[in-house]
Amino acid sequence: MADSTVDGMRQVPRTRARGAGKVGEPELRQLLVGLTAVRDGDFGTRLPDEAEGLLGEIATVFNGMVDQLSLFTSEVTRVAREVGTEGTLGGQAEVPGVSGTWADLTDSVNSMAGNLTTQVRDIAHVATAVNRGDLSQKIDVDAQGEILQLKKTINTMVDQLSAFADEVTRVAREVGTEGNRGRCPVQAGGVRVPGGRRLVRRCRPSLQADPAVRRRRGRPRH
């Protein structure tokens, strides 16, 4: 006999009544069919729960277990899709009524999603600040592994940009305000930016192209 379907759920075929909840081979085969389906990842199978006594209790527990597994799987899949594929941060799995290992798994999934959300948002906050010219922000969220390396790299970059901006501002003030022309940031104790030599070299042509600098260099030395 083929499985019957009720509200999208497949029900294991009923066996003939054997008395007040007595469990025999037919009833055990029903349970075996349901357990095999769960083992194979099919959470759409249910046992008929109209029976009384032990058989009815078994069906109720089995169907409740499958309901929780189905909901748990659905919620984990949703959170993974939102965070990992769609880039929607802040998602949390909601599986009411779970306990024990299922509750621990739900908490682990939510903790993972929450940590990732916090880390990515903190990185985005600092990147946005840098884009707006605010070099005072740092990534301070707790991190490990590759996220920690990314945190260190970005914080170091912000430090170098901040130091470079300060030094260029100082040199610009000396040249443009104090009249100390011809002073390139890489000369006479110029820009001091740890690890920022490439940025420093880029500013040299701009200052050396200053007409006042060229005229001064063209004068004969006495």
Buried (B, 14 or more C-beta within 10 A) or exposed (E): EEBEEEEEBBBBBBBEEBEEBEBEEEBEEBBEBBBEBBEEEEBBBBBBBEBEEEBBEBBEEBBEBBBBBBBBEEBBEBBBEBBEEEEEBEBBBEBEEBEEEBEEBBEEBBEEBBBBBBBBEBBEEBBEBBEEEEBEBBBEBEBEEEBBEBBEEBBEBBBBBBBBBBBBEBBEEBBEEEEEBBBBBBEEEBBBBEEBEEBBEEBBEEBEEBEEBEEEEEEEEE
